């Protein structure tokens, strides 16, 4: 006998094996994330982890120019088009630095 003759039973076994593989993959991914978070926490305690460097400094001329355009009445989208700064990045910095019209 080379396999399961009943099609329903064969499909059930196939689904069961697939679910088992999915569970193993999900569990492994959770363990990887947990170990990564532990490593980051340890590095922060040791002063070795500072995260990603900001894309723009507070006094970056491109960012300051974008803020001036925004305060002059331009929309976020127009500021992004004129300065080359992504709209979401501009909005994040605008909120972070509390720039208002």
C-alpha positions in Angstrom: 0.0 0.0 0.0 1.5 3.3 -1.1 -0.9 5.9 0.3 -4.3 6.6 1.7 -7.0 5.4 -0.6 -9.8 7.5 0.9 -9.8 11.0 -0.7 -11.4 12.6 2.4 -9.0 11.0 4.8 -6.0 12.0 2.5 -7.3 15.6 2.4 -7.7 15.6 6.2 -4.2 14.3 6.7 -2.8 16.9 4.3 -4.6 19.7 6.1 -3.4 18.5 9.5 0.2 18.4 8.3 -0.1 21.9 6.8 -1.5 23.2 10.1 1.3 21.6 12.0 3.9 23.2 9.8 2.1 26.6 10.1 2.2 26.3 13.9 5.9 25.4 13.9 6.7 28.4 11.7 4.6 30.8 13.8 6.2 29.5 17.0 9.7 29.9 15.6 9.0 33.4 14.4 7.7 34.3 17.9 10.9 32.9 19.5 13.0 34.9 17.0 11.2 38.1 17.9 11.5 37.4 21.6 15.2 36.8 21.4 15.7 39.9 19.3 13.8 42.0 21.9 15.9 40.5 24.7 19.1 41.4 22.7 18.0 44.9 22.1 17.1 45.4 25.8 20.5 44.1 26.8 22.3 46.3 24.3 20.3 49.4 25.6 21.3 48.6 29.2 24.9 48.5 28.1 24.5 51.7 26.1 25.3 50.1 22.8 21.9 50.3 21.1 20.7 53.7 20.0 18.2 52.8 17.3 18.1 54.1 13.8 19.6 57.5 13.1 17.0 60.2 12.3 16.7 61.0 8.6 16.7 64.8 9.2 18.2 66.8 12.0 16.2 69.4 13.7 18.1 72.2 12.0 18.3 70.5 8.5 17.9 73.3 5.9 15.6 71.1 3.7 13.3 70.5 6.7 13.3 74.2 7.7 12.5 75.1 4.1 9.6 72.7 4.2 8.3 74.2 7.4 8.4 77.7 5.9 6.4 76.5 2.9 3.9 74.9 5.1 3.5 78.0 7.3 3.1 80.0 4.1 -0.1 78.0 3.4 1.0 75.1 1.3 -0.6 71.7 1.9 1.4 68.7 3.1 1.3 67.1 -0.4 2.5 70.3 -2.1 5.3 70.7 0.4 6.3 67.1 -0.2 6.3 67.6 -4.0 8.4 70.8 -3.8 11.0 69.6 -1.3 11.4 65.9 -2.0 10.6 65.0 1.6 8.0 62.2 1.8 4.6 63.4 2.9 4.4 61.0 5.9 8.0 61.9 7.0 7.1 65.6 6.8 3.9 65.2 8.8 5.8 63.1 11.4 8.5 65.8 11.8 5.9 68.6 11.8 4.1 66.9 14.7 7.3 66.0 16.5 8.6 69.6 16.4 5.1 71.1 16.9 5.2 73.2 13.7 1.9 75.0 13.1 0.5 77.5 10.7 
